[in-house]
Amino acid sequence: MSISSLDKKHVWHHITQHAKFDNAEPLVMVEGEGLRITDSRGNEYLDAVSGGVWTVNVGYGRKSMGKAISDAVTKVPFFAGTIGTVPAAHYAEEVIKLLPHMNRVYYSSSGSEANEKAYKMVRQRAQAYNGGKKHKIIFRDRDYHGTTITALSSSGHNQRREGYGPFTPGFIEMPHCSSYRSAFGENEPDLRCATILEDIILREGPDTVGAVVLEPITAGGGVITPPKGYFKVISEICKKYDVLLHIDEVVCGMGRTGAWFGHQHYDGIKPDIITMAKGVASGYAAISVTITTEEVFDTFKTEETDTVGFFRDISTFGGCTAGPAAALENLRIIKEENLLENAQIVGDYLLTKLNELYDRHEVIGDVRGKGLFAGLELVSDRKTKEPLHESKVQQAIKHCMEQKVIIGSTNRSLEGFNNTLTFSPALTCTREDVDTIVAAVDQSLSQI
């Protein structure tokens, strides 16, 4: 039995309608090198989405990553997070050097889990703050924070949420920050998408709102970059009402945008909590982290005799040494190969080439992004901004796949707005790689 037949018989694929496999074989990837990945039939593709979900930041085929993991797990593969391990201590030290105002690193194994930890911290902090009243968490429309029930409760993706309720109470939605599709109409008041946060806090009651969770750049909701000054306003409002600012760097963290962290592009931000996953170890091992300030940590450091005041949480595979060992090597590669600089330079080139496509194709309504993270929003009419039907968007992706280039899109996320093509190649991407990607998209858009 072929590997694809075996896969078809037993594997339940993520976010996939399996009816399509009734008359087709699933794609199975077997080997990769750099940005190229080969399937079980011998076809080689240029992967412009880093493993499909913005993860393999340093590219495929890194033997040093395998060695780092092997060296760690043959010494100590695992110990529960109540006890320390050498890779965990070293990675915590190194990542904190990149975030001087933060100081504590809590390990788990996925982005959803990292965000769940942050929410539990907020809820438990509320118990110490005012008897649990300050427990509400504000999230943003179009942002995505994970796939568990509580993570979905804090995500502005209506299609991802559909059918999975009832949801965890205490999560309040605020409008998205898209300038192209303003939630406030064509004549949006200056930074209304940010100042409305204060209105929501006052409506809910400042003594009931514990945190705000935001992606620095909305990822799965359409690669939406915030307007200038947005995060400065958000930060000031959070400080005014003693609301923790939680920045979800699951996608943007570790160089994706040309900085170590996406929020570092914007002035005035000092998060209280940062969550990371995906690019932390570039998919070579499962790891996520919830990073906090010492002030947040101290909330849970009470008397030694206190049996309930400390953070009573555990993540089984947060104790696996493969994750932090891979994360350390991942960090070394990014530094030694100057991949942040490459993401900036080649990322600018990518946006330039995508803007050239805008000039040639009326179907492109907007081009946006930062670093090696970009989106093309497709429309059926530029003037009205009518979204292109998602069936046409999927045709574009299929045409690129036929040219052996893998690109992404907003996928089963937003009713009526699954119309953005997404790009997030490995940080090792070259101008020549960009040319290949853009040429495939150019030809694809000419066919839909």
C-alpha positions in Angstrom: 0.0 0.0 0.0 1.4 3.4 -1.0 2.0 6.0 1.7 -0.8 8.2 0.3 -3.2 5.3 0.4 -2.2 4.5 4.0 -2.7 8.1 4.9 -6.1 8.1 3.2 -7.2 5.0 5.1 -6.3 6.1 8.6 -5.3 9.8 9.0 -7.9 12.5 9.9 -6.5 15.7 8.4 -6.9 19.1 10.0 -9.5 21.5 8.8 -10.2 19.3 5.7 -13.4 18.1 4.1 -12.5 14.5 3.5 -15.2 14.0 0.8 -12.6 15.3 -1.7 -10.6 12.1 -1.1 -13.3 9.8 -2.3 -11.9 10.2 -5.8 -8.4 11.5 -5.1 -5.3 10.7 -3.0 -4.2 13.0 -0.3 -0.9 14.8 -0.6 1.9 13.5 1.5 5.2 15.4 2.0 8.3 13.3 2.5 11.4 15.6 2.4 12.3 19.3 2.4 15.4 21.5 1.9 15.3 25.2 2.4 12.0 26.5 0.8 11.5 23.4 -1.3 9.5 20.4 -0.2 8.9 17.1 -2.1 5.8 14.9 -2.0 5.5 11.2 -2.1 5.1 11.3 -5.9 8.4 13.1 -6.4 6.9 16.5 -7.1 9.0 19.4 -5.7 7.2 22.6 -4.6 8.3 26.0 -3.5 6.6 26.5 -0.1 5.6 30.1 0.3 3.7 29.5 3.6 6.4 27.8 5.7 4.6 24.5 6.3 1.1 25.7 5.5 0.6 27.7 8.7 3.5 30.1 9.0 5.8 27.9 11.0 9.1 26.7 9.4 10.9 30.0 9.7 14.4 28.7 9.2 13.5 26.4 6.4 13.5 22.6 5.9 16.4 20.2 6.2 18.3 21.7 9.1 20.5 18.9 10.3 21.7 21.0 13.2 18.1 21.2 14.5 17.9 17.4 14.5 21.2 17.1 16.3 20.2 19.7 19.0 17.0 17.8 19.7 18.8 14.4 19.7 21.5 15.6 22.1 18.9 17.0 24.5 16.5 14.1 24.5 19.2 11.4 24.9 20.3 13.1 28.1 16.9 14.0 29.6 13.9 13.7 27.3 11.4 15.0 29.8 10.6 16.0 33.3 7.5 17.7 34.5 7.6 21.4 34.6 7.7 21.4 38.4 11.4 20.7 38.0 13.8 22.5 35.7 15.8 21.2 32.7 19.0 22.6 31.1 17.5 23.5 27.7 14.5 25.2 29.3 16.7 27.4 31.6 19.0 28.4 28.7 16.2 29.2 26.3 14.4 31.3 28.8 17.6 33.3 29.4 18.1 33.9 25.7 14.6 34.8 24.8 14.4 37.3 27.7 17.4 39.1 26.3 15.3 40.0 23.3 12.5 41.3 25.6 14.2 43.4 28.2 11.0 44.4 30.1 9.9 40.8 30.4 11.3 38.2 32.8 9.4 34.9 33.1 8.9 32.1 30.6 6.1 29.5 31.0 6.4 26.4 28.7 3.7 24.5 27.0 3.3 22.9 23.5 0.9 24.9 21.2 -0.2 28.4 20.6 -3.7 27.6 21.8 -2.3 26.3 25.0 0.0 29.3 25.5 -3.0 31.6 25.2 -5.0 29.4 27.6 -2.3 29.8 30.2 -2.4 33.6 29.7 -6.2 33.6 30.2 -5.9 31.5 33.3 -3.3 34.0 34.7 -5.7 36.9 34.1 -8.6 35.0 35.7 -6.5 34.0 38.8 -5.1 37.5 39.0 -8.6 38.8 39.2 -9.2 36.7 42.3 -6.4 38.5 44.0 -7.3 41.9 42.6 -11.0 42.2 43.4 -12.5 38.8 44.2 -12.6 37.6 40.6 -14.6 40.6 39.3 -11.8 41.8 37.0 -11.9 38.7 34.8 -13.1 39.9 31.4 -10.8 39.7 28.4 -11.3 41.9 25.3 -10.3 40.4 21.9 -10.4 41.8 18.4 -12.6 40.9 15.5 -10.6 38.9 12.8 -7.8 38.0 15.3 -7.3 34.3 16.0 -6.0 32.9 19.2 -6.4 29.1 19.0 -8.5 26.1 18.5 -9.6 25.1 22.0 -13.1 26.1 23.2 -11.7 29.0 25.3 -9.2 30.1 22.7 -12.1 30.1 20.2 -14.1 32.1 22.7 -11.5 34.8 22.2 -11.2 34.6 18.4 -12.9 36.8 15.9 -13.3 34.0 13.2 -17.0 33.2 13.0 -16.5 30.2 10.8 -13.9 28.6 13.0 -16.4 29.1 15.9 -19.5 27.8 14.2 -20.9 24.6 15.7 -18.6 24.5 18.8 -20.5 26.6 21.3 -21.5 27.3 24.0 -18.3 29.3 24.6 -16.5 30.4 27.7 -18.1 33.5 29.1 -16.3 36.7 29.9 -14.8 37.4 26.4 -15.7 40.7 24.8 -15.1 41.6 21.1 -13.8 44.9 19.8 -13.7 45.9 16.1 -10.9 45.0 13.8 -8.3 47.6 12.7 -8.4 47.2 8.9 -8.1 50.5 7.2 -9.1 48.9 3.8 -12.4 47.8 5.3 -13.0 50.1 8.2 -15.6 48.9 10.7 -16.7 52.6 11.0 -17.3 53.3 7.3 -15.3 55.4 4.8 -15.0 58.4 7.1 -13.6 56.7 10.1 -12.6 59.2 12.8 -8.9 59.3 13.6 -7.8 55.9 15.1 -11.4 55.2 16.1 -10.5 51.5 15.8 -8.2 52.0 18.8 -10.0 54.6 20.9 -13.2 52.5 20.9 -11.3 50.2 23.4 -11.9 52.8 26.1 -15.6 52.9 25.3 -15.8 49.2 25.7 -14.0 49.2 29.0 -16.3 51.9 30.3 -19.3 50.0 29.1 -18.3 46.8 30.7 -16.9 48.5 33.8 -13.2 49.1 34.4 -13.2 47.0 37.5 -14.4 44.0 35.4 -11.9 44.1 32.5 -8.6 42.2 33.2 -6.8 42.1 29.8 -6.8 42.8 26.1 -5.4 40.2 23.8 -4.3 41.3 20.3 -2.2 40.0 17.4 0.5 42.6 16.4 -0.6 41.9 12.8 -3.9 40.1 12.3 -2.8 36.9 10.6 -5.4 34.4 9.7 -8.0 37.2 9.5 -6.3 38.6 6.4 -2.8 39.8 7.2 -4.0 43.2 8.5 -1.4 45.7 9.7 -2.6 48.3 12.2 -2.7 52.0 11.3 0.1 54.3 12.6 -0.3 55.1 16.2 -2.8 52.3 16.9 -0.8 50.5 19.5 0.3 53.6 21.3 -3.4 54.4 21.9 -4.2 50.9 23.0 -1.3 50.8 25.4 -2.3 54.1 27.0 -5.8 53.0 27.5 -4.7 49.7 29.1 -2.4 51.6 31.5 -5.2 54.0 32.4 -7.6 51.3 33.5 -5.0 48.8 34.9 -5.8 46.3 32.1 -3.1 43.8 31.1 -1.9 44.0 27.5 -1.5 40.5 26.1 0.2 40.4 22.6 -0.2 37.1 20.7 3.0 36.6 18.8 2.2 33.0 17.8 2.5 33.9 14.1 4.6 37.1 14.1 7.2 36.0 16.7 10.8 35.0 15.8 11.5 37.1 12.8 8.5 36.7 10.6 8.0 40.5 10.2 11.7 41.4 10.1 11.9 42.1 13.8 12.2 39.5 16.6 8.6 40.2 17.5 5.8 41.9 15.5 5.0 44.4 18.3 8.5 45.8 18.2 7.6 47.6 15.0 5.2 49.9 16.9 6.1 52.6 19.4 4.9 52.6 22.9 4.2 49.0 23.5 5.3 47.2 26.6 3.2 44.0 26.8 2.4 42.4 30.2 2.1 39.0 28.5 3.5 37.7 25.2 2.6 34.3 23.8 4.6 32.5 21.1 4.6 29.2 19.3 5.0 28.3 15.5 8.4 29.9 14.7 9.8 29.4 18.2 11.4 26.1 17.0 10.3 26.4 13.3 8.2 23.2 13.6 11.1 21.0 14.4 9.6 20.4 17.9 6.4 21.2 19.6 6.8 24.2 21.9 5.0 27.3 23.0 5.8 29.9 25.6 3.8 32.4 27.7 6.2 35.2 28.7 5.3 37.7 31.4 6.7 40.6 33.3 8.0 40.1 36.8 5.1 42.1 38.1 2.6 39.6 36.6 4.7 36.7 38.0 4.8 38.3 41.5 1.0 38.2 41.7 1.3 34.4 42.0 4.3 34.4 44.4 2.6 34.6 47.8 3.5 32.9 51.1 5.1 29.4 51.0 2.2 28.1 53.1 -0.4 29.4 50.6 -1.9 26.4 48.8 -4.0 28.2 46.3 -2.4 31.6 45.5 0.3 30.2 43.1 -0.3 29.4 39.5 -1.8 26.0 39.7 -1.3 24.9 36.1 0.7 22.3 34.4 1.4 21.3 30.7 2.6 17.8 30.3 4.7 18.3 27.2 5.9 21.7 28.4 8.4 19.5 30.2 9.8 18.0 27.1 13.4 19.1 26.4 13.1 18.8 22.6 11.2 22.0 22.4 13.6 24.4 24.2 16.6 22.6 22.7 15.2 23.2 19.2 14.3 26.8 20.1 17.8 27.5 21.1 19.2 26.2 17.8 16.5 28.1 15.9 17.6 31.3 17.7 21.2 30.7 16.8 20.4 30.2 13.1 18.4 33.3 12.9 21.2 35.4 14.5 24.2 33.8 12.7 22.6 33.9 9.3 21.2 37.5 9.8 17.7 36.3 8.9 16.0 39.3 10.5 17.8 41.6 8.0 17.0 39.2 5.2 13.3 39.2 6.2 13.4 43.0 6.0 15.2 43.3 2.7 13.5 40.4 0.9 10.2 41.3 2.5 10.4 44.8 1.1 11.1 43.2 -2.3 8.1 40.9 -1.9 5.8 43.8 -1.2 7.2 45.7 -4.2 6.5 42.8 -6.5 3.0 42.2 -5.1 2.3 45.9 -5.7 3.3 45.5 -9.3 0.7 42.7 -9.5 -1.8 45.2 -8.1 -1.1 47.4 -11.1 -1.7 44.5 -13.5 -4.7 42.8 -12.0 -8.0 44.5 -11.2 -8.9 41.6 -9.0 -6.4 42.7 -6.3 -8.1 45.2 -4.0 -5.3 45.6 -1.4 -1.7 44.7 -0.8 -0.5 44.6 2.8 2.1 43.1 5.1 5.4 43.5 6.8 8.6 41.6 6.4 8.1 38.1 4.9 4.5 38.2 5.8 2.1 39.5 3.2 -1.5 39.3 1.9 -3.4 40.1 -1.3 -7.0 40.8 -0.8 -9.0 39.8 -3.9 -12.1 41.6 -5.0 -14.6 41.3 -7.8 -14.9 45.1 -8.0 -12.2 47.5 -6.8 -14.7 50.4 -6.4 -17.2 48.6 -4.3 -14.6 46.3 -2.7 -17.0 43.4 -3.2 -14.9 40.3 -2.0 -14.0 37.8 -4.6 -15.9 34.6 -4.0 -13.8 32.1 -2.1 -14.2 29.5 -4.8 -12.3 31.8 -7.2 -9.7 32.4 -4.5 -9.2 28.6 -4.1 -8.9 28.4 -7.9 -6.0 30.8 -7.7 -4.3 28.7 -5.1 -4.9 25.6 -7.2 -3.3 27.2 -10.2 -0.3 28.1 -8.2 -0.1 24.5 -6.9 -0.1 23.3 -10.5 3.0 25.5 -11.0 4.6 23.9 -8.0 4.2 26.9 -5.7 2.3 26.6 -2.5 0.5 29.8 -1.2 -2.2 30.2 1.4 -5.4 32.1 2.1 -7.9 33.0 4.7 -9.4 29.6 5.2 -12.8 28.7 6.8 -12.4 31.8 8.9 -14.7 34.7 7.9 -18.1 34.3 6.4 -17.9 36.2 3.0 -14.3 37.3 3.5 -12.2 34.3 2.8 -10.7 36.3 0.0 -7.1 37.1 1.0 -4.1 35.2 -0.5 -1.3 34.9 2.1 2.5 34.6 1.8 4.9 33.7 4.5 8.0 32.0 3.1 10.9 30.9 5.2 13.2 33.7 6.5 15.9 32.4 4.2 13.8 33.4 1.1 15.8 35.0 -1.7 14.7 37.5 -4.4 14.8 34.7 -6.9 12.3 32.8 -4.7 10.1 35.8 -4.6 10.2 36.1 -8.4 9.1 32.5 -8.7 6.3 33.0 -6.2 5.1 36.2 -7.8 5.3 34.7 -11.4 3.0 31.9 -10.3 0.5 34.2 -8.7 0.6 36.5 -11.8 -0.2 33.6 -14.1 -2.8 32.3 -11.7 -4.7 35.6 -11.4 -4.8 35.8 -15.2 -6.8 32.5 -15.2 -9.5 33.3 -12.7 
